[in-house]
């Protein structure tokens, strides 16, 4: 690998990835799948790849994708967690809190959305 490419790879690996909440939105029906991760763009990309391969674990979402195609969906970052200036900061708890807020706000649960209905505690 040449020096310029190694430098680009190193820079990419050192760039913090946006942690937060995203959505796979069915633009025809408005239904969404709310997702959360410490690397939201990567998670949205994984959902896109699974849908394109016909291998998404959410059967209702996959069926709608198969019927509407890629043009019927939008992949969006809804909210991000501001990274803390602490060494070794782990955004996992902050992402979980943010996800809970968005789940409460949007209520994207079956049948109105693609997220499973939460189990009663």
Number of C-alpha atoms within 10 A of each C-alpha: 5 6 8 9 10 11 11 11 11 11 11 11 10 9 8 11 15 19 25 26 29 24 23 21 20 22 13 11 12 12 21 25 20 23 21 26 21 22 17 23 19 14 17 21 12 13 19 19 13 15 21 15 10 14 12 18 11 14 12 14 21 19 14 17 20 14 10 14 13 14 10 15 21 13 17 16 18 14 18 19 16 11 14 10 7 7 6 7 9 13 18 15 10 17 21 16 14 19 20 13 13 19 17 10 9 12 15 21 17 15 11 13 21 20 19 12 12 9 5 4 3
